[in-house]
Amino acid sequence: MAKILGFCGTAKNTGKTTTMKVVMDGAYAQGLRVALTSIGYDGELADHVTGLPKPRIYAENGTLVAIAERCAKESGADIEILKRTDMDTALGKVVIGRVRKPGLLLLAGPTKSSEIRRANDMLEEVGCDLILVDGALNRIAPMVEADGIIMATGASRKADIELLAQETANISSIYELPVYQPAAGADFAEKVGAGAILESTSLLDEDTAKELLKRIQPGTEAVAIKGIIGSDAFEALLEKGGQKLQGVTFVFQDPIKILVSGLPMDLQRWLKGLEDMGAKVAVLRQVKLKLITINPFYPRYRYSTHDYEAAYVDKDKLKERFLELVKAPVVNVLDETEEEIFRRVMEG
């Protein structure tokens, strides 16, 4: 069974593509059969003439891809089409292909979790050992289909080292939320049927949060939220929950469902607020944050010439503060060897 790894960056120029290339090269060196796909594509990285995403990844012979048909036709790599699918993108249907002449790839692919899952299944059917999914923090929802996530961040996201480290620590802590275990005596489905666990769809606003609070009664063990929870709903729970939430566990499908609900600092405040009221937060399925890569580079705007210059924060201070605050493993991708990064990504 192929291992599936998702790559996301918190901003442009944080080093996501560099990290992905390092892992690809490590996989090639180990003789692994590599497959690539992407969650949509970044419009800002598109070619201004063609409207296509710019080439970012160099693929060797035999690499499998699940990408939009226009990308397959206009990539620098020569791609043999193995299968056409019914999955739509802005750049045509998703196709399954194999690189038969190495070159740069235009990566754009499925946009939904269900489609990423289907694409991964199709790649696995053809035969691969490792599937790499290219994404971004604002397109993170389909990353739930990955076995693990590698997140790239750095000064391009925030040049203030303390703020950047705190934000990343908040994200990391959400990936570390415990898996929910019902109280002894019944499994999850039985608890739902008995009413000890309330199930709720997405809580998007204040009204849906108030309706949920009406359903919580003495003896309610947990609330299982199938979808996402909006910022207004979080605020309403904190404002109106009171003693009702004492001892209640809020159970999300996975950490991704929480991460898409708001900014990391807000999420941490909301989760801490629930805990301060005596509630707990857990997930049904963990998604492992396998590695965080940090990049001290950022583009600094020059007002005198109205352009940008390369600038850097102190890389040693950056890594030191991350190691102090962040639970997940942290590396500066430019300071570690390819072999070490590949090992850390693949272990576990």
C-alpha positions as a Python dict, from the first residue, in 0.01 Angstrom:
ca = {
    (1, 'M'): (0, 0, 0),
    (2, 'A'): (142, 337, -102),
    (3, 'K'): (231, 598, 160),
    (4, 'I'): (56, 930, 98),
    (5, 'L'): (227, 1254, 203),
    (6, 'G'): (76, 1601, 179),
    (7, 'F'): (284, 1918, 144),
    (8, 'C'): (148, 2259, 239),
    (9, 'G'): (300, 2603, 278),
    (10, 'T'): (172, 2880, 503),
    (11, 'A'): (264, 3144, 243),
    (12, 'K'): (455, 3187, -82),
    (13, 'N'): (835, 3158, -53),
    (14, 'T'): (828, 2944, 261),
    (15, 'G'): (1008, 2650, 98),
    (16, 'K'): (728, 2403, 27),
    (17, 'T'): (846, 2322, -325),
    (18, 'T'): (1206, 2288, -208),
    (19, 'T'): (1095, 2042, 60),
    (20, 'M'): (887, 1844, -186),
    (21, 'K'): (1180, 1822, -428),
    (22, 'V'): (1408, 1696, -150),
    (23, 'V'): (1161, 1420, -64),
    (24, 'M'): (1117, 1331, -432),
    (25, 'D'): (1493, 1308, -486),
    (26, 'G'): (1526, 1094, -175),
    (27, 'A'): (1253, 862, -301),
    (28, 'Y'): (1415, 833, -645),
    (29, 'A'): (1749, 755, -479),
    (30, 'Q'): (1582, 472, -285),
    (31, 'G'): (1430, 329, -600),
    (32, 'L'): (1073, 404, -492),
    (33, 'R'): (798, 443, -749),
    (34, 'V'): (677, 804, -706),
    (35, 'A'): (337, 951, -792),
    (36, 'L'): (234, 1317, -783),
    (37, 'T'): (-90, 1510, -766),
    (38, 'S'): (-198, 1857, -655),
    (39, 'I'): (-497, 2010, -480),
    (40, 'G'): (-608, 2263, -741),
    (41, 'Y'): (-343, 2522, -821),
    (42, 'D'): (-229, 2865, -709),
    (43, 'G'): (-369, 3130, -944),
    (44, 'E'): (-92, 3371, -840),
    (45, 'L'): (166, 3123, -964),
    (46, 'A'): (2, 3099, -1305),
    (47, 'D'): (171, 3207, -1625),
    (48, 'H'): (28, 3544, -1727),
    (49, 'V'): (8, 3439, -2093),
    (50, 'T'): (-130, 3085, -2072),
    (51, 'G'): (-308, 3105, -1736),
    (52, 'L'): (-138, 2779, -1641),
    (53, 'P'): (53, 2722, -1319),
    (54, 'K'): (426, 2765, -1368),
    (55, 'P'): (651, 2458, -1377),
    (56, 'R'): (776, 2382, -1029),
    (57, 'I'): (857, 2012, -1011),
    (58, 'Y'): (1105, 1810, -1217),
    (59, 'A'): (988, 1451, -1265),
    (60, 'E'): (1198, 1153, -1364),
    (61, 'N'): (1101, 872, -1601),
    (62, 'G'): (830, 645, -1465),
    (63, 'T'): (679, 904, -1228),
    (64, 'L'): (301, 874, -1213),
    (65, 'V'): (77, 1181, -1211),
    (66, 'A'): (-288, 1268, -1150),
    (67, 'I'): (-319, 1612, -1305),
    (68, 'A'): (-545, 1825, -1527),
    (69, 'E'): (-534, 1734, -1895),
    (70, 'R'): (-399, 2072, -2009),
    (71, 'C'): (-115, 2035, -1762),
    (72, 'A'): (-31, 1693, -1903),
    (73, 'K'): (-23, 1834, -2257),
    (74, 'E'): (181, 2146, -2182),
    (75, 'S'): (430, 2020, -1923),
    (76, 'G'): (795, 2003, -2016),
    (77, 'A'): (790, 1633, -1926),
    (78, 'D'): (643, 1398, -2186),
    (79, 'I'): (345, 1225, -2024),
    (80, 'E'): (175, 910, -2148),
    (81, 'I'): (-197, 923, -2066),
    (82, 'L'): (-303, 599, -1898),
    (83, 'K'): (-658, 691, -1798),
    (84, 'R'): (-900, 979, -1831),
    (85, 'T'): (-1134, 1046, -1540),
    (86, 'D'): (-1462, 1232, -1496),
    (87, 'M'): (-1312, 1470, -1236),
    (88, 'D'): (-1336, 1833, -1351),
    (89, 'T'): (-1086, 2114, -1296),
    (90, 'A'): (-1052, 2462, -1444),
    (91, 'L'): (-787, 2314, -1673),
    (92, 'G'): (-982, 2012, -1795),
    (93, 'K'): (-1050, 1662, -1669),
    (94, 'V'): (-803, 1492, -1437),
    (95, 'V'): (-594, 1230, -1614),
    (96, 'I'): (-371, 955, -1481),
    (97, 'G'): (-38, 951, -1662),
    (98, 'R'): (319, 828, -1656),
    (99, 'V'): (628, 1035, -1736),
    (100, 'R'): (817, 877, -2027),
    (101, 'K'): (1058, 1164, -2081),
    (102, 'P'): (1178, 1360, -1775),
    (103, 'G'): (1107, 1729, -1740),
    (104, 'L'): (919, 1999, -1550),
    (105, 'L'): (559, 1937, -1456),
    (106, 'L'): (264, 2173, -1447),
    (107, 'L'): (85, 2055, -1134),
    (108, 'A'): (-289, 2115, -1103),
    (109, 'G'): (-534, 1852, -993),
    (110, 'P'): (-847, 1761, -798),
    (111, 'T'): (-994, 2006, -549),
    (112, 'K'): (-1216, 1790, -325),
    (113, 'S'): (-1128, 1535, -61),
    (114, 'S'): (-1333, 1267, -234),
    (115, 'E'): (-1156, 1335, -565),
    (116, 'I'): (-811, 1329, -407),
    (117, 'R'): (-903, 992, -256),
    (118, 'R'): (-1017, 860, -595),
    (119, 'A'): (-704, 992, -767),
    (120, 'N'): (-483, 830, -503),
    (121, 'D'): (-665, 499, -548),
    (122, 'M'): (-613, 514, -925),
    (123, 'L'): (-243, 591, -885),
    (124, 'E'): (-208, 299, -648),
    (125, 'E'): (-381, 67, -894),
    (126, 'V'): (-123, 154, -1159),
    (127, 'G'): (154, 83, -909),
    (128, 'C'): (344, 323, -682),
    (129, 'D'): (513, 326, -344),
    (130, 'L'): (480, 694, -253),
    (131, 'I'): (215, 953, -344),
    (132, 'L'): (304, 1320, -292),
    (133, 'V'): (13, 1566, -275),
    (134, 'D'): (99, 1931, -341),
    (135, 'G'): (-126, 2173, -155),
    (136, 'A'): (-139, 2496, 44),
    (137, 'L'): (-267, 2605, 384),
    (138, 'N'): (-574, 2765, 227),
    (139, 'R'): (-645, 2438, 43),
    (140, 'I'): (-579, 2204, 330),
    (141, 'A'): (-917, 2029, 366),
    (142, 'P'): (-837, 1746, 118),
    (143, 'M'): (-513, 1678, 309),
    (144, 'V'): (-719, 1457, 538),
    (145, 'E'): (-659, 1189, 275),
    (146, 'A'): (-285, 1190, 348),
    (147, 'D'): (-106, 963, 594),
    (148, 'G'): (102, 1257, 708),
    (149, 'I'): (163, 1625, 637),
    (150, 'I'): (482, 1822, 588),
    (151, 'M'): (427, 2193, 650),
    (152, 'A'): (660, 2466, 527),
    (153, 'T'): (663, 2802, 699),
    (154, 'G'): (903, 3088, 750),
    (155, 'A'): (974, 3458, 752),
    (156, 'S'): (778, 3507, 430),
    (157, 'R'): (470, 3428, 638),
    (158, 'K'): (574, 3649, 933),
    (159, 'A'): (911, 3818, 974),
    (160, 'D'): (852, 3846, 1349),
    (161, 'I'): (1012, 3527, 1485),
    (162, 'E'): (806, 3520, 1804),
    (163, 'L'): (472, 3562, 1626),
    (164, 'L'): (567, 3304, 1364),
    (165, 'A'): (675, 3049, 1625),
    (166, 'Q'): (360, 3105, 1833),
    (167, 'E'): (136, 3065, 1528),
    (168, 'T'): (310, 2744, 1425),
    (169, 'A'): (293, 2609, 1780),
    (170, 'N'): (-83, 2666, 1773),
    (171, 'I'): (-115, 2474, 1446),
    (172, 'S'): (103, 2194, 1577),
    (173, 'S'): (-101, 2157, 1895),
    (174, 'I'): (-420, 2102, 1694),
    (175, 'Y'): (-257, 1810, 1513),
    (176, 'E'): (-172, 1668, 1857),
    (177, 'L'): (-532, 1661, 1987),
    (178, 'P'): (-617, 1321, 2137),
    (179, 'V'): (-830, 1060, 1964),
    (180, 'Y'): (-1168, 1036, 2135),
    (181, 'Q'): (-1241, 721, 2330),
    (182, 'P'): (-1600, 679, 2459),
    (183, 'A'): (-1645, 602, 2825),
    (184, 'A'): (-1631, 234, 2916),
    (185, 'G'): (-1933, 21, 2844),
    (186, 'A'): (-2025, 103, 2484),
    (187, 'D'): (-1869, 186, 2149),
    (188, 'F'): (-1912, 515, 1964),
    (189, 'A'): (-2216, 409, 1758),
    (190, 'E'): (-2395, 273, 2064),
    (191, 'K'): (-2328, 593, 2253),
    (192, 'V'): (-2474, 797, 1965),
    (193, 'G'): (-2782, 576, 1954),
    (194, 'A'): (-2833, 610, 2328),
    (195, 'G'): (-2804, 987, 2310),
    (196, 'A'): (-2494, 1011, 2525),
    (197, 'I'): (-2311, 1142, 2219),
    (198, 'L'): (-2493, 1407, 2017),
    (199, 'E'): (-2414, 1427, 1648),
    (200, 'S'): (-2418, 1760, 1471),
    (201, 'T'): (-2347, 1875, 1117),
    (202, 'S'): (-2138, 2187, 1062),
    (203, 'L'): (-2188, 2467, 1317),
    (204, 'L'): (-2153, 2773, 1098),
    (205, 'D'): (-2312, 3055, 1297),
    (206, 'E'): (-2454, 3169, 1629),
    (207, 'D'): (-2800, 3022, 1564),
    (208, 'T'): (-2674, 2669, 1497),
    (209, 'A'): (-2458, 2687, 1810),
    (210, 'K'): (-2759, 2793, 2019),
    (211, 'E'): (-2964, 2504, 1880),
    (212, 'L'): (-2688, 2264, 1976),
    (213, 'L'): (-2671, 2402, 2328),
    (214, 'K'): (-3044, 2334, 2370),
    (215, 'R'): (-2982, 1966, 2291),
    (216, 'I'): (-2708, 1925, 2552),
    (217, 'Q'): (-2858, 1779, 2867),
    (218, 'P'): (-2715, 1641, 3195),
    (219, 'G'): (-2546, 1315, 3104),
    (220, 'T'): (-2441, 1426, 2756),
    (221, 'E'): (-2094, 1282, 2721),
    (222, 'A'): (-1984, 1433, 2391),
    (223, 'V'): (-2084, 1630, 2084),
    (224, 'A'): (-1959, 1486, 1754),
    (225, 'I'): (-1929, 1758, 1489),
    (226, 'K'): (-1920, 1604, 1141),
    (227, 'G'): (-1827, 1915, 947),
    (228, 'I'): (-1661, 2242, 1040),
    (229, 'I'): (-1737, 2503, 1303),
    (230, 'G'): (-1744, 2871, 1217),
    (231, 'S'): (-1599, 3158, 1414),
    (232, 'D'): (-1945, 3289, 1514),
    (233, 'A'): (-2041, 2944, 1642),
    (234, 'F'): (-1723, 2920, 1848),
    (235, 'E'): (-1791, 3260, 2001),
    (236, 'A'): (-2153, 3166, 2079),
    (237, 'L'): (-2047, 2844, 2253),
    (238, 'L'): (-1806, 3038, 2472),
    (239, 'E'): (-2059, 3310, 2547),
    (240, 'K'): (-2369, 3093, 2600),
    (241, 'G'): (-2230, 2754, 2701),
    (242, 'G'): (-2174, 2810, 3071),
    (243, 'Q'): (-2213, 2511, 3301),
    (244, 'K'): (-2376, 2307, 3024),
    (245, 'L'): (-2035, 2239, 2871),
    (246, 'Q'): (-1875, 2112, 3192),
    (247, 'G'): (-1741, 1764, 3117),
    (248, 'V'): (-1862, 1760, 2754),
    (249, 'T'): (-1612, 1658, 2485),
    (250, 'F'): (-1633, 1824, 2142),
    (251, 'V'): (-1528, 1560, 1890),
    (252, 'F'): (-1419, 1665, 1541),
    (253, 'Q'): (-1369, 1426, 1251),
    (254, 'D'): (-1001, 1521, 1225),
    (255, 'P'): (-770, 1815, 1302),
    (256, 'I'): (-810, 1951, 949),
    (257, 'K'): (-1177, 2029, 1019),
    (258, 'I'): (-1061, 2256, 1301),
    (259, 'L'): (-776, 2419, 1110),
    (260, 'V'): (-1005, 2539, 829),
    (261, 'S'): (-1231, 2715, 1080),
    (262, 'G'): (-1017, 3021, 1149),
    (263, 'L'): (-677, 3177, 1202),
    (264, 'P'): (-439, 2978, 1425),
    (265, 'M'): (-436, 3240, 1703),
    (266, 'D'): (-817, 3253, 1709),
    (267, 'L'): (-844, 2875, 1710),
    (268, 'Q'): (-614, 2849, 2008),
    (269, 'R'): (-816, 3111, 2196),
    (270, 'W'): (-1144, 2931, 2122),
    (271, 'L'): (-1011, 2588, 2219),
    (272, 'K'): (-859, 2723, 2539),
    (273, 'G'): (-1188, 2895, 2615),
    (274, 'L'): (-1374, 2565, 2589),
    (275, 'E'): (-1120, 2394, 2812),
    (276, 'D'): (-1144, 2675, 3069),
    (277, 'M'): (-1520, 2606, 3084),
    (278, 'G'): (-1452, 2241, 3165),
    (279, 'A'): (-1507, 2105, 2812),
    (280, 'K'): (-1260, 1893, 2617),
    (281, 'V'): (-1169, 1878, 2248),
    (282, 'A'): (-1073, 1559, 2063),
    (283, 'V'): (-1076, 1406, 1714),
    (284, 'L'): (-1198, 1077, 1571),
    (285, 'R'): (-895, 1046, 1344),
    (286, 'Q'): (-554, 1202, 1376),
    (287, 'V'): (-357, 1330, 1078),
    (288, 'K'): (10, 1326, 1163),
    (289, 'L'): (213, 1644, 1121),
    (290, 'K'): (534, 1462, 1034),
    (291, 'L'): (767, 1757, 984),
    (292, 'I'): (779, 2137, 985),
    (293, 'T'): (1037, 2301, 761),
    (294, 'I'): (1138, 2660, 828),
    (295, 'N'): (1284, 2919, 593),
    (296, 'P'): (1451, 3241, 716),
    (297, 'F'): (1410, 3412, 375),
    (298, 'Y'): (1149, 3673, 299),
    (299, 'P'): (1103, 3932, 20),
    (300, 'R'): (1144, 4283, 169),
    (301, 'Y'): (977, 4570, -12),
    (302, 'R'): (1199, 4866, -106),
    (303, 'Y'): (1001, 5187, -108),
    (304, 'S'): (1282, 5381, -279),
    (305, 'T'): (1276, 5160, -589),
    (306, 'H'): (927, 5005, -555),
    (307, 'D'): (1053, 4649, -578),
    (308, 'Y'): (1166, 4367, -352),
    (309, 'E'): (1501, 4249, -223),
    (310, 'A'): (1600, 3924, -55),
    (311, 'A'): (1607, 3952, 323),
    (312, 'Y'): (1655, 3703, 606),
    (313, 'V'): (1576, 3669, 974),
    (314, 'D'): (1836, 3512, 1201),
    (315, 'K'): (1813, 3142, 1113),
    (316, 'D'): (1960, 3022, 1443),
    (317, 'K'): (1719, 3226, 1653),
    (318, 'L'): (1433, 3114, 1429),
    (319, 'K'): (1508, 2745, 1477),
    (320, 'E'): (1583, 2784, 1848),
    (321, 'R'): (1246, 2947, 1916),
    (322, 'F'): (1064, 2686, 1710),
    (323, 'L'): (1228, 2403, 1898),
    (324, 'E'): (1120, 2566, 2225),
    (325, 'L'): (754, 2609, 2130),
    (326, 'V'): (658, 2360, 1861),
    (327, 'K'): (576, 1997, 1936),
    (328, 'A'): (633, 1859, 1585),
    (329, 'P'): (984, 1793, 1446),
    (330, 'V'): (1141, 2108, 1295),
    (331, 'V'): (1420, 2144, 1036),
    (332, 'N'): (1566, 2420, 824),
    (333, 'V'): (1537, 2243, 490),
    (334, 'L'): (1850, 2413, 354),
    (335, 'D'): (2065, 2308, 652),
    (336, 'E'): (1979, 1937, 659),
    (337, 'T'): (2100, 1671, 419),
    (338, 'E'): (1858, 1520, 170),
    (339, 'E'): (1905, 1179, 331),
    (340, 'E'): (1820, 1308, 681),
    (341, 'I'): (1507, 1495, 569),
    (342, 'F'): (1387, 1195, 368),
    (343, 'R'): (1444, 965, 666),
    (344, 'R'): (1250, 1189, 902),
    (345, 'V'): (962, 1224, 660),
    (346, 'M'): (934, 852, 591),
    (347, 'E'): (973, 720, 944),
    (348, 'G'): (664, 622, 1137),
}
